[in-house]
């Protein structure tokens, strides 16, 4: 099972069409990237579409979430339910841009960082999996996934 997941994640770079960003600069502060990558807020509806798309983000290969209409969700990574309550916008952004910065042993690919990566398809070297706006859209969607009020500790 792990070999299949690893192979799919390793080849993710080869299957994603990327809209080119001019710059890949971002500033990490503590455990977060506090500012949007492109200076623009994301759109949660577009972010949801990326998360649920099995050719773009492949998020549901490893994660499960409050998306009952989506079949065959993963259980190898944290549940996305409550992500908006657990992490700030900046913390979510870093987890997507460069998850290995927080967990060097993670299986999750760097969706935006392009330097220092291994096992990247030759045609995708130097290109992010998701562009800056797509990252912001996913962050906006994940921020909507808060713990319902009736489940919060009092």
N, C-alpha and C positions, 0 to 999 in steps of 0.2 A: 504494500500500500504506500509506504513512504517513498519508495522508488518511483512509483507512478506520479505521485504528487510532486516530487522533486523534479522529475523530467518535465512535467507540465509547466512548473514555475520557471525552470531554466529556459524553456523554449518560448515563454510568454513574449519576450522581446521580439521574437521573429514573427509573431502573428498580429502585431498591433500596428496600425497605420498611425503615424504621429503628425500632428500639425506642428510645424517647427516653431520653437520659441527662440528669440534672438539671444537671450541670456539665461543662464541657469544659476545666477547668484541668489543666495538667500542667506540670512543670518540666523544662526541658532543661538538662543539665549536660554541657558539652563537645559530644560527638557522640552523646549518648544521652538517653533519658528513663529514669532508673534505677528508678523506682518504678512498679508497676502502676497503670494509670489509675483503676481502681476499688478498689484495695487487695486484689484477689483474683488468685490464680494462674489461668492459663488451662488449658484442657483440650485436649490435643493432638489427640484424635479429632475434637472439634468444629472445631478449627482446620483440620484436613485437609479436612473437609467444606466449609468456607468456601473454602479455596484451590482446590479442585477444582470448585466450583459455578460454572457459567458464567453465572448470573444474579446472584449475590451479590458475590463478590470480583472475578471476571474476571481473576484472577491469571495463569492459563494462556494468556490472550490474548497476553501479552508474554513471560512467563517459561516456561522449561522446568524440569522437575524429575524426581526419581527416582520417577515415577509412571507406570510402563509401561502400565498399563491405561487411562490417559487419552490419547486421541488428539488430534492437532492442537494440540500445545503450541507456544508462541511462541518466537522467538529474537531478540527486540528488546531484552531486558533480561537482567540476570545470571541464570545458572542457579541454581536454588534448592538444588541438590545441594551439600552442605557448608555451607549458610548457618549452621547451628548452630556450626560450627567457625570460620567467618570473622568472625562478629559476636556480641557479647554480647547478652543479653536486652534490655538498655536500648538498644543500638544498633539492633537489629531493630525495637524499638518505635518509635523516632524515624523510621526508614525507612518505616514504615507510616503513622504519624500525620501526618507532614509531610515527605515526601521532598525537597521543594524547598528545605528548610532546608540540606540537604547538597549538592544539585545543582540550582541554579535553572533549569537547562535540561531537567530531567527531564520525561518524558511521563507518569510515574506520578502518579495523582491523590493528593491528600491524603485519606486514608481517615477521618481524625478531625478535623483542623483545619477550622474553618468560616469563619474571618474572612479577608478579603483575597483571596478566590478570584474568578476570572472564569469566565464561561461556565457558570454553575450554573443549572440549571432553577429557575424561580421557586418552585415548590412545595417544593424541597429546600434553599432558602437557609437558612442557620443550622442545618442538620441534618447530622450526619456520615454518611458512607457506611456505616461500621460503628460499632456502639456500643462502649463501653469493654470489655465482656466479650468481644465478638467479636475485638477487637484483641488482647486477652490470649490468646485461644484460638489465633489465627494465630501469635502469637509462640511459644507453647508448641509448636505443631507445627513451626515452622521450627527451633526449638532441637533437635528430634530429628533433623534432617538434618545429621548430622556426617559428616566424611570417615571412611570405614572405616579401621580400624587398619592394614590391609595397604597402604593408599595414602598414609599419613602419611610424611613425610620422617623419616629416622632421624638 
